[in-house]
Amino acid sequence: MEESTNYLGATIFWLYNVFALVFTGKTLQTLYSLYTTTYKTKTSSHTKQLWLFSILALISFATLSTTMLNVLIQSFNQRATLLQKSPLSSSSNNDNNLPLAIWHWSTTSHLFTDFAEGLVQDSARFFWAQSALLATLSTVIYMGTEGRQRQIPNLWTFFALSQILPISFAQNLFYIALLLTCPEEQEKEETKDNEPPNSSSSTATRILHFSKTHSVLSAAAYCLCLALAQLYASTPALVPIVLLARLCLLFPLLIPAQFYPSAAQAPAKIPQDRATGAEVQRVVLKTALIMTGMKAYQAVQEGFGPEAITVALWGHPAVLALGGDVFLCAVGFTAWNWAGPRMGAAAGSAVVEKPAAAAAAASGKEKRKEAKAARKSGAAAGRR
């Protein structure tokens, strides 16, 4: 059986694996740099939360490594069987010819196409794939918004990981970065509101409106790609559609920086209604819930009951790789909303509230002084 050789596809495949390791290393280096240069100099500590999300990131990495390896093993075995060779588990693949067999497989298989087709084969499988991809969209928009406000260094590495690996790993690493850059109480107390209220409100409204609009447009373009992906399954248009959807995930990273002022500037420029990452992410989550409900309804209409949808999760390694990551992503999201607001979102509101409280206290002090002076003046007039 004569096979066409695709050296470009093989090169992309091997670079894919190399870049996954490189971007993981670069992201970990960024976190270590934040820990040594920023976090260690602070008096506040989030040790328990750092341990929590470090463990979640480790679990995500171990899980995605296992599931993605299963995808490769299945592809290798299917290709070997198609070529009338023994599968990977056979004893004929000894130490001498296994590397050559792997290289031959990488140059003749259609791994990325097979992966995409496995996800969109039917509505039951696509239910899990779409849920994972919408979770990815929600997370990258949160990373783009909150990462710019916190001025996370090398933010692009988190986006690069989200392009290559299932999202839960990059999500938990990003939560660690937010913990390492969480502002201190001293910094909050020194913050002063130097802009007129009308200017602050106008800036906040503009930024919040732009962030929500951008999120809706990004979600619409991304969801359109998801809808087209199932319509054009098993056609040459599938891979370009998938690539276009991946490009949509980079939109939050390409927004001009002025639309996302840093956390240090936020109290002066944006009052309590500033466009936080959680606020922007909420818009996408509502869209994701609607899309997921529609896909579940479609699957049921096509004859896939709850049991069939559950079985579809285990029916293909590609579906398990993405569908299983949905649960890990949900665990990380829940953990952050349970632990994160006490050192993240709440910190932002505290930054705003403390100057207002100080101003109120100063105003009260001035009023007490005026009352005391009035009483003295009245007493003096009575003695006269």
C-alpha positions as CSV (number, residue, x, y, z in Angstrom):
1,M,0.0,0.0,0.0
2,E,1.6,3.2,-1.2
3,E,1.5,6.2,1.1
4,S,2.0,9.9,0.4
5,T,4.6,11.5,2.6
6,N,3.8,14.8,4.3
7,Y,7.1,16.2,5.8
8,L,5.4,19.5,6.5
9,G,2.8,17.9,8.6
10,A,5.4,15.9,10.5
11,T,7.5,19.0,11.1
12,I,4.4,20.8,12.5
13,F,3.6,17.8,14.7
14,W,7.1,17.6,16.3
15,L,7.3,21.4,16.6
16,Y,4.0,21.3,18.4
17,N,5.5,19.0,21.1
18,V,8.6,21.1,21.3
19,F,6.7,24.3,21.7
20,A,4.5,22.8,24.4
21,L,7.6,22.1,26.5
22,V,9.2,25.5,25.6
23,F,6.1,27.5,26.5
24,T,5.6,25.5,29.7
25,G,9.1,26.2,30.7
26,K,8.9,29.9,29.9
27,T,5.6,30.2,31.9
28,L,7.1,28.5,34.9
29,Q,10.2,30.8,34.6
30,T,7.8,33.8,34.6
31,L,6.1,32.5,37.8
32,Y,9.4,31.9,39.5
33,S,10.6,35.4,38.6
34,L,7.4,36.9,40.0
35,Y,7.9,34.9,43.2
36,T,11.5,36.0,43.7
37,T,11.2,39.6,42.6
38,T,7.7,40.6,43.7
39,Y,6.0,38.1,46.0
40,K,8.9,37.6,48.4
41,T,9.2,41.4,49.1
42,K,5.6,41.6,50.3
43,T,4.4,41.1,53.8
44,S,1.1,39.5,52.7
45,S,1.1,35.8,52.0
46,H,-1.2,33.5,50.1
47,T,0.7,30.3,50.7
48,K,-2.3,28.0,51.0
49,Q,-3.8,29.3,47.8
50,L,-0.5,29.0,46.0
51,W,-0.3,25.4,47.1
52,L,-3.9,24.7,46.0
53,F,-3.5,26.0,42.5
54,S,0.0,24.5,42.1
55,I,-1.6,21.1,42.9
56,L,-4.4,21.7,40.5
57,A,-1.9,22.7,37.8
58,L,0.1,19.6,38.4
59,I,-3.1,17.4,38.2
60,S,-4.1,19.2,34.9
61,F,-0.7,18.6,33.4
62,A,-0.6,14.9,34.4
63,T,-4.1,14.4,33.1
64,L,-3.6,16.2,29.7
65,S,-0.3,14.4,29.2
66,T,-2.0,11.0,29.7
67,T,-5.0,11.8,27.5
68,M,-3.0,13.4,24.7
69,L,-0.6,10.4,24.8
70,N,-3.6,8.1,24.3
71,V,-4.6,10.1,21.3
72,L,-1.2,9.5,19.7
73,I,-1.1,5.8,20.6
74,Q,-4.5,5.2,19.1
75,S,-3.5,7.1,15.9
76,F,-0.3,5.1,15.7
77,N,-2.0,1.7,16.2
78,Q,-4.7,2.6,13.7
79,R,-2.1,3.6,11.1
80,A,-0.1,0.5,11.7
81,T,-3.1,-1.7,11.3
82,L,-4.1,0.1,8.1
83,L,-0.6,-0.5,6.7
84,Q,-0.9,-4.2,7.7
85,K,1.7,-3.8,10.4
86,S,1.6,-4.9,14.0
87,P,0.2,-2.3,16.4
88,L,2.3,-0.6,19.1
89,S,1.6,-3.2,21.7
90,S,2.9,-6.0,19.4
91,S,6.3,-7.6,20.0
92,S,7.3,-7.0,16.4
93,N,7.9,-3.3,17.3
94,N,11.2,-3.9,19.0
95,D,13.6,-1.2,20.2
96,N,15.4,-1.2,16.8
97,N,12.5,-0.4,14.5
98,L,10.2,1.6,16.9
99,P,11.8,5.0,16.3
100,L,11.6,4.4,12.5
101,A,8.0,3.3,12.8
102,I,7.1,6.5,14.8
103,W,8.8,8.7,12.2
104,H,7.0,6.9,9.4
105,W,3.7,7.3,11.2
106,S,4.3,11.1,11.7
107,T,5.0,11.6,8.0
108,T,2.1,9.6,6.7
109,S,-0.7,10.1,9.2
110,H,-3.2,12.9,9.3
111,L,-3.2,13.4,13.0
112,F,-4.7,16.9,13.3
113,T,-7.4,16.1,10.8
114,D,-8.3,12.8,12.5
115,F,-8.3,14.6,15.9
116,A,-10.7,17.3,14.6
117,E,-13.0,14.8,12.8
118,G,-13.1,12.7,16.0
119,L,-14.5,15.7,17.9
120,V,-17.2,16.6,15.4
121,Q,-18.3,13.2,14.3
122,D,-21.7,13.5,16.0
123,S,-23.6,15.9,18.3
124,A,-22.9,13.7,21.4
125,R,-19.1,14.0,20.9
126,F,-19.3,17.7,19.8
127,F,-21.2,18.5,23.0
128,W,-18.1,17.8,25.0
129,A,-15.8,19.4,22.5
130,Q,-17.8,22.6,22.3
131,S,-18.0,22.8,26.1
132,A,-14.2,22.6,26.4
133,L,-13.7,25.1,23.6
134,L,-16.2,27.6,25.2
135,A,-14.4,27.2,28.5
136,T,-11.2,28.1,26.7
137,L,-12.8,31.2,25.2
138,S,-14.0,32.3,28.7
139,T,-10.6,31.8,30.2
140,V,-8.6,33.6,27.6
141,I,-10.8,36.6,27.8
142,Y,-10.4,36.6,31.6
143,M,-6.6,36.3,31.1
144,G,-6.6,39.2,28.6
145,T,-8.6,41.5,30.8
146,E,-7.1,40.7,34.2
147,G,-3.6,40.1,32.9
148,R,-3.4,43.6,31.4
149,Q,-4.8,45.2,34.6
150,R,-2.3,43.3,36.8
151,Q,0.5,43.8,34.2
152,I,1.4,40.1,34.2
153,P,4.8,39.8,32.5
154,N,5.1,37.5,29.5
155,L,1.3,37.3,29.3
156,W,1.7,35.8,25.8
157,T,3.1,32.6,27.2
158,F,-0.2,31.8,28.9
159,F,-2.0,32.4,25.6
160,A,0.5,30.2,23.8
161,L,-0.2,27.4,26.3
162,S,-3.9,27.8,25.8
163,Q,-3.4,27.3,22.0
164,I,-1.4,24.1,22.4
165,L,-2.7,22.4,25.4
166,P,-6.2,22.0,27.0
167,I,-7.0,25.1,28.9
168,S,-7.1,24.0,32.6
169,F,-3.3,23.9,32.8
170,A,-2.8,27.5,31.6
171,Q,-5.8,28.6,33.7
172,N,-4.3,27.4,37.0
173,L,-0.9,28.8,36.2
174,F,-2.5,32.2,35.5
175,Y,-4.3,32.0,38.8
176,I,-0.9,31.5,40.4
177,A,0.4,34.6,38.6
178,L,-2.5,36.7,39.9
179,L,-1.7,35.5,43.5
180,L,1.9,36.5,43.0
181,T,1.0,40.0,41.9
182,C,-1.9,40.6,44.3
183,P,-1.5,44.2,45.7
184,E,-0.6,44.7,49.4
185,E,-2.6,46.7,52.0
186,Q,0.1,49.3,52.2
187,E,-0.2,50.0,48.5
188,K,-4.0,50.3,48.8
189,E,-3.8,52.9,51.6
190,E,-1.4,55.1,49.6
191,T,-3.6,55.2,46.6
192,K,-5.4,58.5,46.1
193,D,-8.2,59.5,43.8
194,N,-6.9,62.6,41.9
195,E,-9.4,62.7,39.1
196,P,-12.8,64.4,39.1
197,P,-15.7,62.0,39.7
198,N,-17.2,62.7,36.3
199,S,-14.0,61.9,34.5
200,S,-13.6,58.6,36.4
201,S,-17.1,57.6,35.7
202,S,-16.7,58.4,32.0
203,T,-13.5,56.4,31.8
204,A,-15.1,53.4,33.6
205,T,-18.1,53.4,31.4
206,R,-16.0,53.6,28.2
207,I,-13.7,50.8,29.3
208,L,-16.5,48.6,30.6
209,H,-18.6,49.1,27.5
210,F,-15.6,48.3,25.2
211,S,-14.7,45.2,27.2
212,K,-18.2,43.8,27.1
213,T,-18.6,44.6,23.4
214,H,-15.3,43.0,22.5
215,S,-16.2,39.9,24.5
216,V,-19.5,39.6,22.7
217,L,-18.0,40.0,19.3
218,S,-15.1,37.6,20.1
219,A,-17.6,35.0,21.4
220,A,-19.9,35.5,18.3
221,A,-17.0,34.9,15.9
222,Y,-15.7,31.9,17.9
223,C,-19.2,30.3,18.2
224,L,-19.7,30.8,14.5
225,C,-16.5,28.8,13.9
226,L,-17.8,26.1,16.2
227,A,-21.1,25.9,14.4
228,L,-19.4,25.7,11.0
229,A,-16.9,23.0,12.3
230,Q,-19.7,20.4,12.7
231,L,-21.4,21.4,9.4
232,Y,-18.1,21.0,7.5
233,A,-16.9,17.8,9.2
234,S,-15.0,15.4,6.9
235,T,-14.4,18.1,4.4
236,P,-11.2,20.0,3.5
237,A,-12.7,23.2,5.0
238,L,-12.6,21.7,8.6
239,V,-8.9,22.4,9.3
240,P,-9.1,26.1,8.1
241,I,-12.2,26.6,10.3
242,V,-10.4,25.2,13.3
243,L,-7.4,27.4,12.7
244,L,-9.6,30.5,12.4
245,A,-11.2,29.6,15.7
246,R,-7.8,29.4,17.3
247,L,-7.0,32.8,16.0
248,C,-10.1,34.2,17.6
249,L,-8.6,33.1,21.0
250,L,-5.8,35.6,20.4
251,F,-8.1,38.6,20.2
252,P,-7.9,39.4,23.9
253,L,-4.1,39.6,23.7
254,L,-4.2,42.0,20.8
255,I,-6.4,44.7,22.4
256,P,-4.6,48.1,22.8
257,A,-3.3,48.4,26.4
258,Q,-5.1,51.7,27.0
259,F,-8.4,49.9,27.3
260,Y,-7.1,47.9,30.2
261,P,-5.4,50.2,32.7
262,S,-3.2,48.6,35.3
263,A,-4.4,47.7,38.8
264,A,-2.3,50.5,40.2
265,Q,-4.1,53.0,38.0
266,A,-7.5,51.5,38.3
267,P,-8.6,53.3,41.5
268,A,-7.8,56.7,40.1
269,K,-9.3,56.0,36.7
270,I,-12.0,53.5,37.2
271,P,-14.3,53.4,40.3
272,Q,-16.2,50.5,41.6
273,D,-17.7,49.6,38.2
274,R,-14.3,49.1,36.6
275,A,-14.1,46.3,33.9
276,T,-12.7,43.5,36.0
277,G,-11.8,40.2,34.4
278,A,-14.7,38.5,36.2
279,E,-17.1,41.1,34.9
280,V,-16.1,40.6,31.3
281,Q,-15.9,36.8,31.7
282,R,-19.5,36.7,33.0
283,V,-20.6,37.9,29.6
284,V,-18.9,35.0,27.9
285,L,-20.1,32.5,30.4
286,K,-23.7,33.4,29.7
287,T,-23.1,32.9,26.0
288,A,-21.4,29.5,26.7
289,L,-24.3,28.3,28.8
290,I,-26.8,29.1,26.0
291,M,-24.6,27.4,23.4
292,T,-24.2,24.3,25.6
293,G,-27.9,24.1,26.2
294,M,-28.6,24.3,22.5
295,K,-26.1,21.6,21.7
296,A,-27.5,19.3,24.4
297,Y,-31.0,19.9,22.9
298,Q,-29.7,19.1,19.4
299,A,-28.1,15.9,20.7
300,V,-31.3,14.7,22.3
301,Q,-33.3,15.5,19.2
302,E,-30.9,13.3,17.2
303,G,-31.5,10.4,19.5
304,F,-28.6,10.8,22.0
305,G,-29.9,10.6,25.5
306,P,-28.0,11.5,28.6
307,E,-26.5,8.0,28.8
308,A,-25.3,8.2,25.2
309,I,-23.8,11.6,25.7
310,T,-21.9,10.3,28.8
311,V,-20.6,7.3,26.9
312,A,-19.4,9.6,24.1
313,L,-17.0,11.1,26.5
314,W,-15.1,7.8,26.7
315,G,-15.7,6.8,23.1
316,H,-12.6,8.6,21.6
317,P,-9.3,9.7,23.2
318,A,-9.7,13.2,21.6
319,V,-13.1,13.7,23.1
320,L,-11.8,12.5,26.5
321,A,-8.8,14.9,26.3
322,L,-11.1,17.9,25.8
323,G,-14.2,16.8,27.6
324,G,-12.3,15.6,30.7
325,D,-10.5,19.0,30.8
326,V,-13.9,20.7,31.2
327,F,-14.2,19.2,34.7
328,L,-10.7,20.2,35.6
329,C,-11.4,23.7,34.3
330,A,-14.6,23.9,36.3
331,V,-12.8,22.8,39.5
332,G,-10.1,25.5,39.0
333,F,-12.8,28.2,38.3
334,T,-14.8,27.2,41.4
335,A,-11.7,27.2,43.5
336,W,-10.7,30.7,42.3
337,N,-14.1,32.1,42.9
338,W,-14.1,30.5,46.4
339,A,-10.6,31.6,47.4
340,G,-9.6,34.2,44.8
341,P,-12.0,37.1,45.6
342,R,-10.5,37.5,49.1
343,M,-7.1,38.4,47.5
344,G,-8.1,39.4,44.0
345,A,-11.4,41.0,43.2
346,A,-11.9,42.1,46.8
347,A,-8.6,43.8,46.7
348,G,-9.8,45.9,43.8
349,S,-12.8,47.0,45.7
350,A,-10.8,47.7,48.8
351,V,-8.5,49.9,46.7
352,V,-11.5,52.0,45.8
353,E,-13.2,51.9,49.2
354,K,-10.2,53.0,51.3
355,P,-9.7,56.4,49.7
356,A,-13.5,57.0,50.0
357,A,-13.4,56.0,53.7
358,A,-10.5,58.2,54.3
359,A,-12.2,61.1,52.7
360,A,-15.3,60.5,54.7
361,A,-13.3,60.4,57.9
362,A,-11.5,63.6,57.0
363,S,-14.9,65.3,56.3
364,G,-16.2,64.1,59.6
365,K,-13.2,65.5,61.4
366,E,-13.6,68.9,59.8
367,K,-17.3,69.0,60.8
368,R,-16.3,68.1,64.4
369,K,-13.8,71.0,64.4
370,E,-16.4,73.4,63.1
371,A,-18.9,72.3,65.8
372,K,-16.3,72.7,68.5
373,A,-15.4,76.2,67.3
374,A,-19.1,77.2,67.2
375,R,-19.6,76.0,70.8
376,K,-16.6,78.0,71.9
377,S,-17.9,81.1,70.1
378,G,-21.4,80.6,71.8
379,A,-19.8,80.2,75.2
380,A,-17.8,83.4,74.8
381,A,-20.8,85.3,73.7
382,G,-22.8,84.1,76.8
383,R,-20.0,85.3,79.2
384,R,-20.1,88.7,77.6
